[in-house]
Amino acid sequence: MKKLSNIFRTPDGTNHLLTFMLVCSLFLLWGLCNGMIDVLNKHFQNSLGISKAQSAFVQGAWYAAYFLMALPSGWVARRFGYRGGILTGLGIVIIGSLLFVPVTKMHASQTAMFAAFLGALFVVGSGLTFLETVANPYTTVLGPVESGVSRISLAQSCNAVGWILGPIIGSTFILSKTEHVNRSNEALYLPYLLVAGIVAVLVVVFILAPVPDLHAEQEARTASRPTQHERPLFEEWHFVLAIVSQFLYCAAQTGIFSFFINYVKDPAYMPPLPAWIADMLPMDMKYLHTGAWHMTEYGAGMLLSVAFGFFTVGRFSGSAILRFATPHITLGFYAFANVVMMFLVWLGLGWVSVGALVMSFFFMSIMYPTHFALAIRGLGERTKLGASFMVTAIVGGSIMPILMGWLADHYSMGVGFLMPLGCFAAIMCYGFFWRRFFMHDMEPEEEGVGH
């Protein structure tokens, strides 16, 4: 236990475990909010009559907020410190959550309703961008630099717990518990009203809590000359390629999360429930049709929560594994595993493919935090700026799922999953070759080059 507490102790001897635990609550919050939006795709297809590609604009608006607000949130963090960035983000989340109340009660065309929902989601996503831009790099400075990967992975484990809770809350209020789909948006504001209440409590906590404005430690470079210059940020190839790889990861992750319920509810891929499974499920998760048991949309939402359970197990086990294993090699092997999982999903092998889809959550678990830690390694005082650029990579979750939805609309849901397969293949290459890029970036520059 003492050894574990040492990963929160800075060189001055201060133990930041309490601050770390408070920051973990932010990770849980945005995991919960992200998990909630993954039930909206299928719901809006039912309630607003839109296509799969159009429903992906839910993620489009959500992650566009990350892209557009990442750099402003980084500026706020640099100008007002970690506490200022956190409180700003929490305040924006409250505003966005409360917007769902008037939007839900609007009397307008379906197009106007969809645009209004997307606007409210954009505001909530903007607030979460502030929190994520601040919290990710903050965890890396709350202890020794060499244990930064372990801390950020541990914090992201709390994020994974939020992902489990999100579909449960969203499905309970939104998705149908019968054979017939829910075509009403009347209760859509209720889960967001709950979020607003939780965030209001967090505002008070962070006003009173210790949130020291610590600085990142610059990693030593092997300099042959004392006058060595520091490279511009976008000449750090391990960082630049991390943004590309993170973009592809967010594209793959968001696509899988967004269309999980669609895949499970597609009779071409989801077989009837075996009798022994149907006997275990409550009536609101199943229905009988032509002599066979099938899963309701609410049941599909609960299965999504189970998949996020695998995601959480992967985060916690990954946090332990990364204390001993090489992070970039682990990233490469996990990405390879998901290439295999997506291939099985595309084949449409019934329960084998459904099981592969669920297992893909486990192998995605470490990818976001590991990318983040590998990217900002060695950036020193540029860590906050680097973190801002890394958060912009989340725009992959805004663009690529629309392509995945288009493929599903024009071909099949299984073909849509070829998009994340390609993304994981590229991530695998980044993981296996990261050390080569990093060692190049740590080499001293030749005098006069680039200056």
C-alpha positions as CSV (number, residue, x, y, z in Angstrom):
1,M,0.0,0.0,0.0
2,K,2.9,2.3,0.8
3,K,4.4,1.6,-2.6
4,L,1.1,2.5,-4.2
5,S,0.9,5.8,-2.3
6,N,4.3,6.7,-3.6
7,I,3.0,7.2,-7.1
8,F,1.1,10.3,-5.8
9,R,4.1,11.8,-4.0
10,T,5.9,14.7,-5.7
11,P,9.7,15.4,-5.2
12,D,8.9,17.9,-2.4
13,G,7.4,15.0,-0.4
14,T,3.8,16.1,-0.7
15,N,1.2,13.3,-1.2
16,H,-1.5,14.3,-3.6
17,L,-3.7,11.2,-3.2
18,L,-6.7,13.3,-2.1
19,T,-6.5,15.6,-5.0
20,F,-6.1,12.7,-7.4
21,M,-9.3,11.1,-6.0
22,L,-11.2,14.3,-6.5
23,V,-9.9,14.5,-10.1
24,C,-11.1,10.9,-10.6
25,S,-14.7,12.1,-10.0
26,L,-14.3,14.2,-13.2
27,F,-13.2,11.2,-15.2
28,L,-16.3,9.3,-13.9
29,L,-18.5,12.3,-14.8
30,W,-17.5,12.5,-18.4
31,G,-17.6,8.7,-18.7
32,L,-21.2,8.8,-17.5
33,C,-22.2,11.6,-20.0
34,N,-20.5,9.8,-22.9
35,G,-22.2,6.5,-22.0
36,M,-25.6,8.3,-22.0
37,I,-25.2,9.6,-25.6
38,D,-24.6,6.1,-27.0
39,V,-28.3,5.2,-26.4
40,L,-29.4,8.3,-28.3
41,N,-28.5,7.1,-31.8
42,K,-31.0,4.2,-31.9
43,H,-33.6,6.4,-30.0
44,F,-33.5,9.3,-32.5
45,Q,-33.7,6.8,-35.4
46,N,-37.1,5.8,-33.8
47,S,-38.4,9.1,-32.5
48,L,-37.3,11.4,-35.3
49,G,-37.2,8.9,-38.2
50,I,-33.6,9.6,-39.2
51,S,-31.1,7.2,-40.8
52,K,-28.0,5.6,-39.2
53,A,-25.7,8.1,-40.8
54,Q,-27.9,11.0,-39.7
55,S,-28.0,9.6,-36.1
56,A,-24.2,9.7,-36.0
57,F,-24.5,13.5,-35.9
58,V,-25.2,13.0,-32.2
59,Q,-21.5,12.1,-31.9
60,G,-20.7,14.7,-34.5
61,A,-22.0,17.5,-32.4
62,W,-20.6,16.0,-29.2
63,Y,-17.0,15.6,-30.4
64,A,-17.1,18.7,-32.5
65,A,-17.3,20.5,-29.2
66,Y,-14.1,18.7,-28.1
67,F,-12.3,19.8,-31.3
68,L,-13.5,23.5,-31.2
69,M,-13.1,24.0,-27.5
70,A,-9.9,22.1,-26.8
71,L,-7.5,25.0,-27.5
72,P,-9.6,27.6,-25.6
73,S,-9.9,25.3,-22.6
74,G,-6.1,24.8,-22.7
75,W,-5.7,28.6,-22.7
76,V,-8.0,28.9,-19.7
77,A,-6.0,26.2,-17.9
78,R,-2.7,28.1,-18.6
79,R,-4.2,31.5,-17.6
80,F,-6.2,30.5,-14.5
81,G,-4.7,27.2,-13.5
82,Y,-6.1,23.8,-13.0
83,R,-8.8,24.9,-10.6
84,G,-10.0,27.6,-12.9
85,G,-10.3,25.2,-15.8
86,I,-12.2,22.6,-13.8
87,L,-14.7,25.1,-12.4
88,T,-15.3,26.6,-15.9
89,G,-15.9,23.2,-17.3
90,L,-18.3,22.2,-14.6
91,G,-20.3,25.5,-15.0
92,I,-20.7,24.9,-18.7
93,V,-21.9,21.3,-18.2
94,I,-24.6,22.5,-15.8
95,I,-25.8,25.1,-18.4
96,G,-25.9,22.4,-21.2
97,S,-27.7,19.9,-19.1
98,L,-30.4,22.4,-18.1
99,L,-31.0,23.2,-21.8
100,F,-32.5,19.8,-22.3
101,V,-35.6,20.9,-20.3
102,P,-36.8,23.6,-22.7
103,V,-35.6,21.6,-25.8
104,T,-37.6,18.5,-24.8
105,K,-40.8,20.7,-24.4
106,M,-40.4,22.3,-27.9
107,H,-43.2,22.1,-30.4
108,A,-41.3,22.1,-33.7
109,S,-40.5,20.1,-36.8
110,Q,-38.4,16.9,-36.4
111,T,-35.5,18.7,-38.1
112,A,-35.6,21.6,-35.7
113,M,-36.0,19.3,-32.7
114,F,-32.9,17.3,-33.8
115,A,-30.9,20.5,-34.3
116,A,-31.9,21.7,-30.8
117,F,-30.9,18.4,-29.2
118,L,-27.6,18.6,-31.0
119,G,-27.1,22.1,-29.7
120,A,-27.6,21.1,-26.1
121,L,-25.3,18.2,-26.5
122,F,-22.7,20.5,-28.0
123,V,-22.8,22.7,-24.9
124,V,-22.5,19.8,-22.5
125,G,-19.6,18.4,-24.6
126,S,-17.9,21.8,-24.5
127,G,-17.9,21.7,-20.7
128,L,-16.5,18.2,-20.6
129,T,-13.8,19.4,-23.0
130,F,-12.5,21.8,-20.3
131,L,-12.6,19.0,-17.8
132,E,-10.7,16.6,-20.0
133,T,-8.1,19.1,-21.2
134,V,-7.3,19.9,-17.5
135,A,-7.7,16.5,-15.8
136,N,-5.6,14.3,-18.2
137,P,-2.4,16.2,-17.9
138,Y,-3.1,17.0,-14.2
139,T,-3.0,13.4,-13.3
140,T,0.5,13.1,-14.9
141,V,2.0,15.8,-12.5
142,L,0.4,14.5,-9.3
143,G,3.5,12.3,-8.6
144,P,6.7,11.0,-10.1
145,V,7.0,11.4,-13.9
146,E,7.9,7.7,-14.4
147,S,4.5,6.6,-12.9
148,G,2.5,9.1,-15.0
149,V,1.1,6.3,-17.3
150,S,-0.1,4.3,-14.2
151,R,-1.8,7.4,-12.7
152,I,-3.6,8.4,-15.9
153,S,-4.6,4.8,-16.6
154,L,-6.0,4.5,-13.0
155,A,-8.0,7.7,-13.4
156,Q,-9.3,6.5,-16.7
157,S,-10.5,3.4,-14.9
158,C,-12.9,5.6,-13.0
159,N,-13.9,7.0,-16.4
160,A,-14.8,3.5,-17.4
161,V,-17.1,3.1,-14.4
162,G,-19.0,6.1,-15.7
163,W,-19.3,4.5,-19.0
164,I,-21.1,1.5,-17.3
165,L,-23.5,3.8,-15.5
166,G,-24.3,6.0,-18.6
167,P,-26.2,3.4,-20.6
168,I,-28.1,2.2,-17.5
169,I,-29.3,5.7,-16.8
170,G,-30.0,6.5,-20.5
171,S,-31.7,3.2,-21.2
172,T,-33.9,3.4,-18.1
173,F,-35.4,6.8,-19.1
174,I,-35.2,6.6,-22.9
175,L,-35.3,3.1,-24.5
176,S,-38.4,0.8,-24.9
177,K,-38.9,-2.1,-22.6
178,T,-41.3,-3.9,-24.9
179,E,-41.5,-5.2,-28.4
180,H,-42.6,-1.7,-29.6
181,V,-40.0,1.1,-29.9
182,N,-40.2,4.3,-28.0
183,R,-41.1,7.2,-30.3
184,S,-41.4,9.9,-27.6
185,N,-38.7,12.4,-26.4
186,E,-40.8,13.6,-23.4
187,A,-38.5,12.0,-20.8
188,L,-35.2,12.9,-22.4
189,Y,-34.5,15.8,-20.1
190,L,-34.6,13.6,-16.9
191,P,-31.2,12.0,-17.1
192,Y,-29.6,15.4,-17.8
193,L,-31.4,17.0,-14.9
194,L,-29.8,14.4,-12.7
195,V,-26.4,15.2,-14.3
196,A,-26.9,18.9,-13.5
197,G,-27.5,18.1,-9.8
198,I,-24.4,16.0,-9.6
199,V,-22.2,18.7,-11.2
200,A,-23.6,21.4,-8.9
201,V,-22.3,19.4,-5.9
202,L,-18.9,19.0,-7.6
203,V,-18.6,22.8,-8.1
204,V,-18.9,23.3,-4.3
205,V,-16.3,20.5,-3.7
206,F,-13.7,21.9,-6.1
207,I,-14.1,25.4,-4.7
208,L,-13.2,24.1,-1.3
209,A,-10.7,21.3,-2.2
210,P,-6.9,21.5,-2.5
211,V,-6.1,21.9,-6.2
212,P,-2.4,22.9,-6.4
213,D,-1.1,24.2,-9.7
214,L,1.8,21.9,-10.3
215,H,4.2,22.0,-13.2
216,A,5.4,19.2,-15.4
217,E,8.9,18.0,-15.2
218,Q,11.0,18.3,-18.4
219,E,12.6,15.0,-19.3
220,A,16.3,15.2,-19.8
221,R,17.6,15.2,-23.4
222,T,21.0,13.8,-24.3
223,A,22.4,17.2,-25.3
224,S,25.8,17.3,-26.8
225,R,25.8,21.1,-26.6
226,P,24.7,23.3,-23.7
227,T,23.0,25.7,-26.1
228,Q,20.7,23.0,-27.6
229,H,17.4,24.5,-28.7
230,E,14.0,22.9,-28.0
231,R,12.1,21.7,-31.1
232,P,8.8,23.2,-32.1
233,L,6.0,21.0,-30.8
234,F,5.0,19.8,-34.2
235,E,8.4,18.5,-35.0
236,E,8.1,16.0,-32.1
237,W,7.1,13.0,-34.2
238,H,6.0,10.8,-31.3
239,F,3.6,13.6,-30.4
240,V,2.3,14.4,-33.9
241,L,1.7,10.7,-34.7
242,A,0.0,10.3,-31.4
243,I,-2.6,12.8,-32.5
244,V,-3.2,10.9,-35.7
245,S,-3.4,7.6,-33.9
246,Q,-5.7,9.1,-31.2
247,F,-7.9,10.5,-34.0
248,L,-8.3,7.0,-35.4
249,Y,-8.9,5.5,-32.0
250,C,-11.6,8.0,-31.2
251,A,-13.2,7.2,-34.6
252,A,-13.2,3.5,-33.9
253,Q,-14.3,3.7,-30.3
254,T,-17.1,6.1,-31.1
255,G,-18.3,4.1,-34.0
256,I,-18.4,0.9,-32.0
257,F,-20.1,2.5,-29.0
258,S,-22.7,4.4,-31.2
259,F,-23.8,1.4,-33.3
260,F,-23.5,-1.3,-30.7
261,I,-27.3,-1.3,-30.1
262,N,-28.0,-1.2,-33.8
263,Y,-25.8,-4.3,-34.3
264,V,-27.5,-6.2,-31.4
265,K,-30.9,-5.2,-32.7
266,D,-30.2,-6.2,-36.3
267,P,-31.8,-9.7,-36.9
268,A,-29.1,-10.3,-39.6
269,Y,-26.4,-10.5,-36.9
270,M,-28.2,-11.1,-33.5
271,P,-29.6,-14.6,-33.2
272,P,-32.6,-15.3,-30.9
273,L,-31.9,-15.7,-27.2
274,P,-31.3,-19.3,-26.0
275,A,-34.0,-20.4,-23.6
276,W,-31.5,-20.6,-20.7
277,I,-30.5,-16.9,-21.2
278,A,-34.1,-15.8,-21.7
279,D,-35.1,-17.5,-18.4
280,M,-32.5,-15.4,-16.6
281,L,-33.6,-12.0,-18.1
282,P,-36.4,-9.9,-16.6
283,M,-39.5,-9.3,-18.8
284,D,-38.5,-5.7,-19.7
285,M,-35.3,-7.0,-21.4
286,K,-37.0,-9.6,-23.7
287,Y,-40.1,-10.3,-25.8
288,L,-41.5,-13.4,-27.5
289,H,-41.9,-13.2,-31.2
290,T,-42.8,-16.1,-33.6
291,G,-41.9,-18.6,-30.8
292,A,-38.5,-17.2,-30.1
293,W,-37.2,-14.8,-27.4
294,H,-35.6,-11.6,-28.6
295,M,-34.0,-8.7,-26.7
296,T,-35.8,-5.4,-26.3
297,E,-34.0,-2.1,-26.9
298,Y,-33.8,-1.6,-23.2
299,G,-32.1,-5.1,-23.0
300,A,-29.7,-4.0,-25.7
301,G,-28.8,-0.9,-23.7
302,M,-28.2,-3.1,-20.7
303,L,-25.9,-5.4,-22.8
304,L,-24.0,-2.2,-23.8
305,S,-23.5,-1.6,-20.1
306,V,-22.2,-5.1,-19.7
307,A,-19.8,-4.4,-22.5
308,F,-18.6,-1.3,-20.7
309,G,-18.1,-3.6,-17.7
310,F,-15.4,-5.4,-19.8
311,F,-14.1,-1.9,-20.7
312,T,-13.8,-1.1,-17.0
313,V,-12.1,-4.5,-16.2
314,G,-9.7,-3.7,-19.0
315,R,-8.9,-0.2,-17.5
316,F,-8.2,-1.6,-14.0
317,S,-6.2,-4.5,-15.3
318,G,-4.5,-2.3,-17.8
319,S,-3.5,0.1,-15.0
320,A,-1.8,-2.8,-13.2
321,I,-0.2,-4.2,-16.4
322,L,1.2,-0.9,-17.4
323,R,3.1,-0.6,-14.1
324,F,5.3,-3.5,-15.4
325,A,4.7,-3.8,-19.2
326,T,6.0,-1.4,-21.9
327,P,3.1,0.9,-22.7
328,H,3.6,1.3,-26.4
329,I,4.1,-2.5,-27.0
330,T,0.9,-3.1,-24.9
331,L,-0.9,-0.6,-27.1
332,G,0.2,-2.5,-30.2
333,F,-0.9,-5.9,-29.0
334,Y,-4.3,-4.6,-27.8
335,A,-4.9,-2.9,-31.2
336,F,-4.0,-6.2,-33.0
337,A,-6.5,-8.0,-30.8
338,N,-9.2,-5.6,-31.9
339,V,-8.3,-6.0,-35.5
340,V,-9.2,-9.7,-35.0
341,M,-12.4,-8.8,-33.0
342,M,-13.7,-6.5,-35.8
343,F,-13.0,-9.1,-38.4
344,L,-15.2,-11.6,-36.5
345,V,-17.9,-8.9,-36.1
346,W,-17.9,-8.3,-39.9
347,L,-18.2,-12.1,-40.6
348,G,-21.6,-12.2,-38.8
349,L,-21.0,-15.5,-37.0
350,G,-24.0,-15.1,-34.6
351,W,-23.0,-15.3,-30.9
352,V,-19.3,-15.6,-31.8
353,S,-19.5,-12.1,-33.5
354,V,-21.7,-10.7,-30.7
355,G,-19.1,-12.0,-28.2
356,A,-16.3,-10.5,-30.2
357,L,-18.1,-7.1,-30.2
358,V,-18.4,-7.2,-26.4
359,M,-14.7,-8.3,-26.0
360,S,-13.5,-5.4,-28.2
361,F,-14.4,-3.1,-25.3
362,F,-11.8,-4.8,-23.2
363,F,-9.1,-4.3,-25.7
364,M,-10.1,-0.6,-26.3
365,S,-9.8,0.1,-22.6
366,I,-6.2,1.3,-22.3
367,M,-5.9,3.0,-25.7
368,Y,-7.0,6.5,-24.9
369,P,-5.0,7.1,-21.7
370,T,-1.9,5.3,-23.1
371,H,-2.0,7.5,-26.3
372,F,-2.2,10.5,-24.0
373,A,0.7,9.5,-21.8
374,L,2.9,8.5,-24.8
375,A,2.1,11.8,-26.6
376,I,3.0,14.2,-23.8
377,R,6.1,12.2,-22.7
378,G,9.1,14.6,-22.6
379,L,7.1,17.8,-23.4
380,G,7.9,19.4,-20.0
381,E,6.3,22.9,-19.8
382,R,4.6,22.3,-23.1
383,T,2.5,19.6,-21.5
384,K,-0.7,21.7,-21.1
385,L,-0.5,22.9,-24.7
386,G,0.3,19.4,-25.9
387,A,-2.7,18.1,-24.0
388,S,-4.9,20.7,-25.7
389,F,-3.9,19.4,-29.1
390,M,-4.3,15.8,-28.0
391,V,-7.9,16.5,-27.0
392,T,-8.6,17.9,-30.5
393,A,-7.9,14.4,-31.8
394,I,-11.3,13.5,-30.4
395,V,-12.8,15.0,-33.5
396,G,-12.2,11.6,-35.0
397,G,-15.3,10.6,-33.1
398,S,-17.2,13.4,-34.8
399,I,-16.4,12.6,-38.4
400,M,-15.8,8.8,-38.9
401,P,-19.0,7.4,-37.3
402,I,-20.9,9.3,-40.0
403,L,-19.0,7.2,-42.6
404,M,-19.7,4.1,-40.5
405,G,-23.4,4.9,-40.5
406,W,-23.4,5.5,-44.3
407,L,-21.8,2.1,-44.8
408,A,-24.4,0.5,-42.6
409,D,-27.2,2.3,-44.5
410,H,-26.0,1.4,-47.9
411,Y,-24.5,-2.1,-47.3
412,S,-25.0,-3.7,-43.9
413,M,-24.2,-3.1,-40.2
414,G,-21.4,-5.6,-40.4
415,V,-19.7,-3.8,-43.3
416,G,-19.8,-0.6,-41.2
417,F,-17.5,-2.3,-38.7
418,L,-14.8,-2.5,-41.3
419,M,-14.1,1.2,-40.5
420,P,-12.9,0.6,-37.0
421,L,-10.9,-2.5,-38.2
422,G,-8.8,-0.2,-40.4
423,C,-8.4,2.3,-37.5
424,F,-7.1,-0.4,-35.2
425,A,-4.6,-1.6,-37.8
426,A,-3.0,1.9,-38.0
427,I,-3.0,2.2,-34.1
428,M,-1.2,-1.2,-34.0
429,C,1.6,0.3,-36.2
430,Y,2.0,3.4,-34.0
431,G,2.2,1.3,-30.9
432,F,4.9,-1.0,-32.2
433,F,7.0,1.8,-33.7
434,W,6.5,4.5,-31.0
435,R,9.9,4.0,-29.4
436,R,11.7,4.7,-32.7
437,F,9.9,8.1,-33.0
438,F,10.4,9.0,-29.3
439,M,14.2,8.3,-29.4
440,H,14.5,10.4,-32.5
441,D,12.7,13.3,-30.8
442,M,15.0,13.0,-27.7
443,E,18.2,13.3,-29.8
444,P,20.0,16.6,-29.8
445,E,19.4,18.8,-32.8
446,E,22.2,19.7,-35.1
447,E,23.2,23.3,-34.7
448,G,21.4,25.7,-37.0
449,V,18.8,23.2,-38.1
450,G,15.3,24.6,-38.0
451,H,16.4,27.9,-36.4
